[in-house]
Amino acid sequence: MTDTNIPLTADRDDFDDLPRTLRRERERQAAVAAPPFEISTSGYDEGYEPEPAPASVERINVPFFQLMFFLMKAVVAAIPALLLLAVVLWFAGQALQAFFPELVQMKILISFPGETRS
């Protein structure tokens, strides 16, 4: 089971814009028990530990078909972004060509053996 001691950026009571799940967890942790000793937080922001705890990921257990479907969704979601990027780059090229006509233009010509150009 994972550790639920998540340092929150808004540990004071004047912040009420936390998601409901985080608010409930914070209230649950406060209701369970107060620490038996006093922790000095002078010099540190509230809610943060002085140094992050070292951690390493050893294994990610994801079923193959779930991972495959996720990657297929990512590919489909990337198509509109690629089209938009192509349009933006085309307009940028047209603007550069309009403002700097002396720039060298390169055209790629594809020819096949035995074919004559017209």
Secondary structure by P-SEA (a helix, b strand, c coil): cccccccccccccccccccaaaaaaaaaaaaaccccbbbbcccccccccccccbbbbcbbbbcaaaaaaaaaaaaaaaaaaaaaaaaaaaaaaaaaaaaccccbbbbbbbbccccccc
